[in-house]
Amino acid sequence: MKLFRSGELYRRSREALKHLENCKVCPHNCEINRLKDEKALCKTGRHATVSSAFPHFGEEDCLKGTKGSGTIFFSMCNLKCVFCQNSNISQEGEGVEVEPEQLALMMIDLQKRGCHNINFVTPEHVVPQILEALPLAVQLGLSIPLVYNTGAYDSMDSIRLMDGVVDIYMPDFKYWNADLSKKFLIAKNYPDTARQAIKEMHRQVGDLAFNENGLAMRGVLMRHLVMPDAAKDARNIMRYLAEEISPHTLINIMPQYHPAWKVSANKYPEINRHTTPEEVEETMKIARQEGLYRFDTRKSLFKVFLEN
């Protein structure tokens, strides 16, 4: 709101759009002219494609509250995780292109429906389009917190443009090992990129803070999807979060991995199985050993905060 009143939000939106001309919006640095609707790895040109926008009750408790998190699912993704569980959206591009005015109206509609926040899902490749729509949304009355829900493969330029705009960053740190990242995420530089991005996110908004109703208002909420036979990676990630980010980092250790998209017995057999309860529990144990103590355990995160 302060950035809007000062004119800085509009200036940032103009600056961000210039980044589309020789696109380096994400770390792939495709250098195509998306302003002319050229498309490369993310298959997204001048305008964002939205798969859906609705009050989501499957997010973390501190985001969904009683009336839902106002999720806007952007189609396509700048990561190509071979195990993607939403490949119809992230890889096949299910959805419709939206003008900035339409995107702004989606935000307002979600706010009017009582959602506690606007939750941008897979925003890495459409930061300029989000910033283009935000001044319009603020003029129409947008005032609830903004959530940046990302796979953590973000460019530093994009994250810096979001400084003072995003209230809650929600990155999923997937893999620590560069070889595993190259094989399963198709992005060998993912670990370095994620570390830098998460550090900048925390610099901007700090540890996750709640209001009196247990709703997240500002800060970093980490996610980590437990993968088969990846305890060593998990330990490195948890140690990094505790030592380099903050021991007060709140993290959702997610157990729902299952083989999807390209994963089969013939392709990527090493991850062609569900994670086990024992692997999930081991990851929780590792996080505690490395110094983390705030977890999303599917009860009120505000209560978890008070208990610790």
Secondary structure, DSSP 8 states (H G I E B T S, - for coil): -HHHHHTHHHHHHHHHHHTTTTT-SSTT-----GGGT---TT---SSEEEEEEEEESSS-HHHHTTT-EEEEEESS-S---TT-TTHHHHTT--SEEE-HHHHHHHHHHHHHTT-S-EEEES-TT-HHHHHHHHHHHHHTT--S-EEEEE-S---HHHHHHTTTT-SEEEEB---S-HHHHHHHTS-TTHHHHHHHHHHHHHHHH-B-EE-TTS-EEEEEEEEEE--TT-HHHHHHHHHHIIIII-TT-EEEEE------TT-SSSSSGGG-S---HHHHHHHHHHHHHTT--EE--SS-HHHHHHH-
